[in-house]
Amino acid sequence: MTSLVSTLGIGTVVFSATNVDDLLVVAAFFADPRLRQRFVVIGQFLGIGALVLASALAALLALAIPQGWVAFSGLIPLYLGLHRLFTLRRVKLGGAADISAHREREHLSAYRSLSQILAVAAVTVANGGDNLGVYIPLFAAEPYAIPAYALIFGVMTALWCALAHVLVGHRILGESIRRYGHLALPFVLIALGFHILLGALILVR
């Protein structure tokens, strides 16, 4: 019983500490009216699941993933952020008449369900350097507890999505997030990309 409580406490603290910034990113995704919320949730679960699986495999195989290589995954959110920023600028310059046609093209291409899910999952994985750095030694120290940690992280992912949804739906904060969230999202992704890449440059030195 004591071991179970300890595992629950450690898993909750570890997930919360390594995903604080991810909560804001998920909220920004929810605020984008072009993204379906269920696809954001699926993408988040897929991304966290990929991080847990990679960490478990690395721990079980006694591998250490070089942080420098992990940090270079910051190119993913950087690219997505620049692409969204370019898209927003093009729509603004095109005027109101071009917005409807632009949204129609998006729904037929970049914003299909699979692309939405993969985009969210890719950003989650790219932002998972801290996750890997903590999960791998944790799993290596307690390989018997990996299934329990995976279950805890799954529950926490659902809670994280719920908190982000509540944040967007807040009576005061939610209105601002819904109004400006899709405009802020490209800058959030770009800043996230640069932050992750900065870690790569520091480690390379």
N, C-alpha and C positions, 0 to 999 in steps of 0.2 A: 504493500500500500504506500509506504514511504517512497519507494523507488518510483512508483507511478506518479505520485504528486510532484516529485522532484523533476521527472521528465516533462510533465505538463508545464511546470513553472519555467524550466529552462527553455523549452520549445517556444512558449509564448513570448518570453523576453527576447530570445534570439530573433524570432521573426519580426517583432515590433521594432527592434533596434536596427535591423538591416533593411527595413521597408518603410521607414518614415517618409523619405522623399518620394517613394513610389505612390504613397497615398495621394499626394498632390498631383502627380502625373495622371493617375486614374481619374481623379476629379476633373482634370482638364479634358480628358478623353470623353467623360460623360457629358461635359458642357458643350461638346461639338455636336451640333444638330445633324451633321451628316453621318455620324457614326451611330449605329444601332447599339443600344445599351447592352443587349444580350451578347453581342459579338465582343464588346469590350470585356465583359465578364469571362467569356470563354477564352479570349486571348490572354487575360490575366492568369487564369488557371493553367493554360497551356504553358505560358512563360515560367511561372513558378514551378510547375511540374518538371519542366526541362532542367531548371536549376537544381532541383532536388535530385533528379535522376543522375545528372552529371556529377553532382557532389557525392552521391552514394557510390557510383561506379569508381570515381577517383579514390574515395576512401577505402573501398574494398580491394582495389588493385594497388593501394599504397602509392598512388600517383599524386604529384603536386603540380597543379596547373600554374605555370608562370604568370604572375600578376600582370606583367607587361603585355602579354598576349591578350589576356582578358580585357585589359584597359583599352586596347585598340578596337574593341567592339563599340566604343563610343562613336565610331563612324556611322553606325546604323541610325541612332536618333538624330545625329547631325544632318545626315542626308534627308531623313524624313522631315525635319524641321525646315531645312532650306527649300525643300520641294513644296511644303505647305505655304511657306512665306511667299515663294514665287507665284503660287496659285492664287493666293489672296490678293497680291499686287496686280496680277493680270485681270482678275475679276473686277477690282476697283477701277482700273483704267478702262476696262471695257464698258463700264456703266451698267445701269439696271437692266437694260435689254439683253445684255450678255449673261447675266446671272442665271436666268432660267435655263438657257442652253448649256451653260457651264455645269450646272448641277445635274442636268440630264446626262451629260457625258461622264460625269463622275460616277453616277449610279450605274452606268453601263460598263465602267472600267475599274478605276482605282478604288472605288468604294463598294465593290461587290463584297459579299459576306466573307469569302475566304481571304481577300486582301485585307479587310478590316481586322479579322482575327489575327492574321499573321503579323500585321503592323503592330498591334498592341503586344503580341507575344514577343516580337523582336525587340521592342523598346524595353520590355520587362527583363529579358535576358541580358540585353546590353547594359542595363542598369544593375546587373546582378553581381558585379565584382565583389562587393562586400559580402553578399550572400555566399558565394563560393569560398571566399576567404575564411568565413566562419563555419559554414556547414561541413566542409571537408574535414577539418580537424575534429569537429564535434562528432561526426559520423564515424571517423576512424577510431576515436576513443571509446565510442559506445555503438559498435556495429549491430548489436542485438536490439538496440532501441530505434534503428532506422525506420521500421514500419510505423512505430508510434509517433516519431517526429514528422514523418510524411503525413500522417493523419492530422496531427496538430496544425501543420502548415496549411493543409487543405482547408480546415475550419477557419484558420486565421485569414486565409485569402478571401473566403466568403465574407468574413467580418469586415475586411479591408474594403471590399467592393460595396458593402452596405454602408459603411461610414462615408465613403466617397459620394455615394448616391444621396445620403442625408445632407452632406455638405453642399452639394449642388442644389438640393431642394430646400435649403434653409430659406426662411422667409426674407431675411435681410441679405445674408451673404449669397444665397442662391441666385437672386436676381442679377447681381453683378457678375457672378461666375457664368451664368447662362448667356448674358449679354456680351461679355468680353472674353469668355473662356476660349472660344474657337479662334479669337484673334491672338490670345496669349499663348495658345498651345505651340505654335511654331517656335516662339522665343524660348518656351520652356524646354522643348526638345533640343534646340540649338545649344542652350546653356548646359543642358545635361550632357550632350555630346562633348562639348569642350571640357567639361568637368572630368569626364571619364578619360578623355585623351590626355589631359594634363597629368593624370596619374600615370599614364604610359610614359610620358616624357620624363617624369621624375624618376621612375623605376629604371629607365634606360640609362640615365646618367649614373 
